[in-house]
C-alpha cells in the first residue's frame, strides 16, 4: 500500500479550499483518506497565517512511515523547514525553434 500526503479539494465553485490529507495513492482525489493533517486556503493573502495550516507532528509521523508528499505539499513543508524543497524540472524546449531554423535565422541576419 503506497501512502501519499496530498491535497483534497473542498469549497464551492470558484471558491477553492483544500484539505491536506494522508491517503492511499489509489483512492480518488476527493475520496477516502486516512487522516487529515492540515488545510490550505488559496484565497487568503500569501502572508496570512491561516493560508497554510499543517500539523507538523503528524506529518513527520507519516513521513517516517514512508508516506510521499506531492510537489505542492513538499513545497509547503520546505517553507516550514521540515524537508528540502522539490527539484524544479527544466521547462520543455518544444516551443523553441529547431537547430536548422536557428541557422537560417542567423544566415538571414548576416545577409542583412
ChimeraX commands (.cxc) that place a marker at each C-alpha (Angstrom):
marker #1 position 0.00,0.00,0.00 radius 0.5
marker #1 position 1.51,3.32,-1.12 radius 0.5
marker #1 position 0.57,6.29,1.07 radius 0.5
marker #1 position 0.73,9.89,-0.12 radius 0.5
marker #1 position 0.33,13.26,1.54 radius 0.5
marker #1 position -1.70,15.36,-0.87 radius 0.5
marker #1 position -4.49,17.91,-1.16 radius 0.5
marker #1 position -8.20,17.18,-1.42 radius 0.5
marker #1 position -10.40,19.92,-2.88 radius 0.5
marker #1 position -13.34,21.29,-0.97 radius 0.5
marker #1 position -15.33,24.50,-1.14 radius 0.5
marker #1 position -17.79,25.87,-3.65 radius 0.5
marker #1 position -17.37,26.64,-7.32 radius 0.5
marker #1 position -14.74,29.40,-7.81 radius 0.5
marker #1 position -14.08,29.36,-4.02 radius 0.5
marker #1 position -11.45,26.63,-3.59 radius 0.5
marker #1 position -10.38,25.31,-0.22 radius 0.5
marker #1 position -8.03,22.36,0.16 radius 0.5
marker #1 position -7.61,19.81,2.93 radius 0.5
marker #1 position -4.14,18.34,3.35 radius 0.5
marker #1 position -4.74,14.61,3.78 radius 0.5
marker #1 position -2.86,11.35,4.07 radius 0.5
marker #1 position -4.42,8.92,1.61 radius 0.5
marker #1 position -3.70,5.73,-0.21 radius 0.5
marker #1 position -2.37,6.56,-3.67 radius 0.5
marker #1 position -5.11,4.59,-5.43 radius 0.5
marker #1 position -8.02,6.41,-3.77 radius 0.5
marker #1 position -9.63,9.32,-5.67 radius 0.5
marker #1 position -8.54,12.92,-5.08 radius 0.5
marker #1 position -11.64,13.93,-3.10 radius 0.5
marker #1 position -12.40,10.43,-1.89 radius 0.5
marker #1 position -11.41,8.29,1.05 radius 0.5
marker #1 position -8.42,9.34,3.13 radius 0.5
marker #1 position -6.67,8.04,6.23 radius 0.5
marker #1 position -6.12,11.25,8.18 radius 0.5
marker #1 position -6.50,15.00,7.73 radius 0.5
marker #1 position -3.25,16.78,8.63 radius 0.5
marker #1 position -3.85,20.38,7.55 radius 0.5
marker #1 position -5.55,22.84,5.24 radius 0.5
marker #1 position -4.74,25.37,2.52 radius 0.5
marker #1 position -6.86,28.38,1.59 radius 0.5
marker #1 position -5.51,29.94,-1.65 radius 0.5
marker #1 position -7.92,32.88,-1.45 radius 0.5
marker #1 position -6.12,34.39,1.55 radius 0.5
marker #1 position -3.07,36.66,1.05 radius 0.5
marker #1 position 0.32,34.92,0.98 radius 0.5
marker #1 position 1.41,36.38,4.32 radius 0.5
marker #1 position -1.82,35.48,6.17 radius 0.5
marker #1 position -1.21,32.94,8.99 radius 0.5
marker #1 position -4.37,30.95,8.17 radius 0.5
marker #1 position -3.41,30.37,4.50 radius 0.5
marker #1 position -1.46,27.16,5.20 radius 0.5
marker #1 position -2.14,25.20,8.38 radius 0.5
marker #1 position -0.14,22.00,8.91 radius 0.5
marker #1 position 0.01,19.51,11.79 radius 0.5
marker #1 position 3.80,19.08,11.60 radius 0.5
marker #1 position 3.99,16.29,14.20 radius 0.5
marker #1 position 1.52,14.07,12.33 radius 0.5
marker #1 position 3.17,14.84,9.00 radius 0.5
marker #1 position 6.56,13.83,10.43 radius 0.5
marker #1 position 4.96,10.64,11.73 radius 0.5
marker #1 position 3.60,9.75,8.29 radius 0.5
marker #1 position 6.87,10.66,6.58 radius 0.5
marker #1 position 8.67,8.27,8.95 radius 0.5
marker #1 position 6.19,5.56,7.93 radius 0.5
marker #1 position 7.11,6.07,4.26 radius 0.5
marker #1 position 4.44,8.45,3.00 radius 0.5
marker #1 position 5.49,10.54,-0.01 radius 0.5
marker #1 position 4.33,14.16,-0.27 radius 0.5
marker #1 position 3.09,15.69,-3.52 radius 0.5
marker #1 position 5.18,18.50,-5.04 radius 0.5
marker #1 position 2.94,21.24,-3.65 radius 0.5
marker #1 position 2.90,19.71,-0.15 radius 0.5
marker #1 position 6.68,19.28,-0.30 radius 0.5
marker #1 position 6.93,23.00,-1.09 radius 0.5
marker #1 position 4.78,23.79,1.98 radius 0.5
marker #1 position 6.96,21.52,4.13 radius 0.5
marker #1 position 10.12,23.17,2.80 radius 0.5
marker #1 position 8.73,26.57,3.82 radius 0.5
marker #1 position 8.04,25.14,7.29 radius 0.5
marker #1 position 11.59,23.75,7.48 radius 0.5
marker #1 position 10.61,20.07,7.64 radius 0.5
marker #1 position 12.27,18.87,4.43 radius 0.5
marker #1 position 14.09,20.04,1.33 radius 0.5
marker #1 position 12.25,21.81,-1.49 radius 0.5
marker #1 position 11.28,19.70,-4.51 radius 0.5
marker #1 position 13.56,19.68,-7.53 radius 0.5
marker #1 position 12.35,22.09,-10.20 radius 0.5
marker #1 position 12.33,20.33,-13.54 radius 0.5
marker #1 position 13.55,22.31,-16.56 radius 0.5
marker #1 position 10.96,23.57,-18.99 radius 0.5
marker #1 position 10.46,21.74,-22.25 radius 0.5
marker #1 position 12.03,23.16,-25.38 radius 0.5
marker #1 position 9.20,22.26,-27.73 radius 0.5
marker #1 position 8.22,25.90,-28.19 radius 0.5
marker #1 position 11.77,26.91,-29.18 radius 0.5
marker #1 position 12.87,26.86,-32.86 radius 0.5
marker #1 position 14.82,23.83,-34.08 radius 0.5
marker #1 position 18.56,23.93,-34.87 radius 0.5
marker #1 position 18.12,24.34,-38.64 radius 0.5
marker #1 position 15.69,27.20,-38.14 radius 0.5
marker #1 position 18.16,28.97,-35.85 radius 0.5
marker #1 position 20.89,28.54,-38.50 radius 0.5
marker #1 position 18.60,30.03,-41.19 radius 0.5
marker #1 position 17.75,32.96,-38.93 radius 0.5
marker #1 position 21.47,33.61,-38.31 radius 0.5
marker #1 position 22.15,33.44,-42.07 radius 0.5
marker #1 position 19.37,35.98,-42.73 radius 0.5
marker #1 position 20.78,38.33,-40.07 radius 0.5
marker #1 position 24.28,38.09,-41.57 radius 0.5
marker #1 position 22.90,38.70,-45.06 radius 0.5
marker #1 position 21.33,41.94,-43.89 radius 0.5
marker link #1:1,2 radius 0.2
marker link #1:2,3 radius 0.2
marker link #1:3,4 radius 0.2
marker link #1:4,5 radius 0.2
marker link #1:5,6 radius 0.2
marker link #1:6,7 radius 0.2
marker link #1:7,8 radius 0.2
marker link #1:8,9 radius 0.2
marker link #1:9,10 radius 0.2
marker link #1:10,11 radius 0.2
marker link #1:11,12 radius 0.2
marker link #1:12,13 radius 0.2
marker link #1:13,14 radius 0.2
marker link #1:14,15 radius 0.2
marker link #1:15,16 radius 0.2
marker link #1:16,17 radius 0.2
marker link #1:17,18 radius 0.2
marker link #1:18,19 radius 0.2
marker link #1:19,20 radius 0.2
marker link #1:20,21 radius 0.2
marker link #1:21,22 radius 0.2
marker link #1:22,23 radius 0.2
marker link #1:23,24 radius 0.2
marker link #1:24,25 radius 0.2
marker link #1:25,26 radius 0.2
marker link #1:26,27 radius 0.2
marker link #1:27,28 radius 0.2
marker link #1:28,29 radius 0.2
marker link #1:29,30 radius 0.2
marker link #1:30,31 radius 0.2
marker link #1:31,32 radius 0.2
marker link #1:32,33 radius 0.2
marker link #1:33,34 radius 0.2
marker link #1:34,35 radius 0.2
marker link #1:35,36 radius 0.2
marker link #1:36,37 radius 0.2
marker link #1:37,38 radius 0.2
marker link #1:38,39 radius 0.2
marker link #1:39,40 radius 0.2
marker link #1:40,41 radius 0.2
marker link #1:41,42 radius 0.2
marker link #1:42,43 radius 0.2
marker link #1:43,44 radius 0.2
marker link #1:44,45 radius 0.2
marker link #1:45,46 radius 0.2
marker link #1:46,47 radius 0.2
marker link #1:47,48 radius 0.2
marker link #1:48,49 radius 0.2
marker link #1:49,50 radius 0.2
marker link #1:50,51 radius 0.2
marker link #1:51,52 radius 0.2
marker link #1:52,53 radius 0.2
marker link #1:53,54 radius 0.2
marker link #1:54,55 radius 0.2
marker link #1:55,56 radius 0.2
marker link #1:56,57 radius 0.2
marker link #1:57,58 radius 0.2
marker link #1:58,59 radius 0.2
marker link #1:59,60 radius 0.2
marker link #1:60,61 radius 0.2
marker link #1:61,62 radius 0.2
marker link #1:62,63 radius 0.2
marker link #1:63,64 radius 0.2
marker link #1:64,65 radius 0.2
marker link #1:65,66 radius 0.2
marker link #1:66,67 radius 0.2
marker link #1:67,68 radius 0.2
marker link #1:68,69 radius 0.2
marker link #1:69,70 radius 0.2
marker link #1:70,71 radius 0.2
marker link #1:71,72 radius 0.2
marker link #1:72,73 radius 0.2
marker link #1:73,74 radius 0.2
marker link #1:74,75 radius 0.2
marker link #1:75,76 radius 0.2
marker link #1:76,77 radius 0.2
marker link #1:77,78 radius 0.2
marker link #1:78,79 radius 0.2
marker link #1:79,80 radius 0.2
marker link #1:80,81 radius 0.2
marker link #1:81,82 radius 0.2
marker link #1:82,83 radius 0.2
marker link #1:83,84 radius 0.2
marker link #1:84,85 radius 0.2
marker link #1:85,86 radius 0.2
marker link #1:86,87 radius 0.2
marker link #1:87,88 radius 0.2
marker link #1:88,89 radius 0.2
marker link #1:89,90 radius 0.2
marker link #1:90,91 radius 0.2
marker link #1:91,92 radius 0.2
marker link #1:92,93 radius 0.2
marker link #1:93,94 radius 0.2
marker link #1:94,95 radius 0.2
marker link #1:95,96 radius 0.2
marker link #1:96,97 radius 0.2
marker link #1:97,98 radius 0.2
marker link #1:98,99 radius 0.2
marker link #1:99,100 radius 0.2
marker link #1:100,101 radius 0.2
marker link #1:101,102 radius 0.2
marker link #1:102,103 radius 0.2
marker link #1:103,104 radius 0.2
marker link #1:104,105 radius 0.2
marker link #1:105,106 radius 0.2
marker link #1:106,107 radius 0.2
marker link #1:107,108 radius 0.2
marker link #1:108,109 radius 0.2
marker link #1:109,110 radius 0.2
marker link #1:110,111 radius 0.2
marker link #1:111,112 radius 0.2
view
